[in-house]
Each structure stands twice: as structure tokens, then as C-alpha cells.
Amino acid sequence: MGAFEIIGGKKLKGEITPQGAKNEALQVINAVLLTSEKVIINNIPDIVDVNKLIDLLSTLGVKTEKIGQGSYSFQADEIDVDFMTSDEYKIKGSSLRGSIMVVGPLLARFGKGYIPKPGGDKIGRRRLDTHFIGFQNLGAKFEYDSETNFYKAHAPNGLKGTYMLLDEASVTGTANIIMAAVLAEGETTIYNAACEPYIQQLSEMLNKMGANISGIGSNKLTIKGK
């Protein structure tokens, strides 16, 4: 087994710029799907999963441009939601667990969303029912087609604000529900919400985009929709 030997007693100096966090990047990049306006995100880490997501959104019609080291502009003004049922999207989406967070924004904005059964790392038990139950609480219907291996969420009459208690404080589940709720009609209160820094940063970004989210940093979030 490898080991590190650390010899202390030396004065530290200099500075570094920390790389952006992967989990946060996956959330905030998906949030650009909520608006047709241009969104600029800085300090995006240059890692495989993040690059896969950027490519995935490009196939949906999101205009992406790298404007600097770790800085990208996104504009989701010409989204082809039905492309999500294509074989190309299925292959790309199934290799990336973060692709599940595409559904919340598209469901809220377009009333429907599809996603292949997501892949990604195998660390721990990664439940998806928090996402699905959250969407259902907002008024969506969720279905799984075992033949095509696709999930489908649809809300033809739009999403409605509600009270919900999450069975687990899932970070990605909370993020997905927040993104769906910001465009829902009325007010949504989420109890047992995840409160990790990733969720805080996503919520702050959404507020800058025009959302109204309070309780940031706590396990109770209140989202006033449109």
C-alpha cells in the first residue's frame, strides 16, 4: 500500500486557483436549459464527465462556445427535445450519470423530457426514485419503456408548486427538483433537501437568472415559481 511522508516546519507561500468541482459543474451547466438567453459559466473543470455533458447539450441544440480557460457561453434557444429519443443521444446519455439532470429543466420549460437509463461511476447506491417522485409531486407523469431503455417525463398542463418531503437528501435529486420547480406555477417547498455547497451554488446561480429560492444552505427550500 502506498503512503505519503509529509515533512512539516516549512513556511508556505504562493497561490493556486482551485479547479471547479465536477458535481457542481454538472448541475449548473444543466441549468442553462431553463432559459433561451445566453449564460456564461466560469471555472468549469476540464474533465471527462463535464466535457461529455457539454457535448450532450450540443447535440440537443445548445450553442456552446469556449471563451477562455475554463469559461464557456451557452445558449439554449433552439432545443430539439425529441432528439432525446435518438440512438445517438441514448448512447451519449447512458454513459453519463449527470444526464439525469437534463430532465428537470426540459420538463419545466417544454413540458416533456426523455432520458436513457444513466450510467457513470458505480460508487455507492445511486437511487433515481427521488427524481421521479419529485417530478410526480410537481404534477408530471413518469414512465419507463423497458424495450427502448428510455425514461419519459411529461407534464402537458405544466408543473404545479407543492409541498414535498424527500425520502433521502439526494444532491442530484434536489438539484433536479429545484430546476423543475423554478418554472412551475406557484410555490414549492422541499423538506429534507440536500444542502451541500453544490446545491447552494446552483440555487445562487438560479436566483441570478431570475428565480426566487429561499432557505439556501438549509434542509428546507422554498421556490416561488412563475
Secondary structure by P-SEA (a helix, b strand, c coil): cbbbbbbccbbbbbbbbbcccaaaaaaaaaaccccccbbbbccccccaaaaaaaaaaaaaccccccccccbbbbbcccccccccccaaaaaaaaacccccaaaaaaaaaccccccccccccccccccaaaaaaaaaaabbbbbbcccccbbbbbccccbbbbbbbbccccaaaaaaaaaaacccccbbbbccccccaaaaaaaaaaaaaccccccccccbbbbbcc
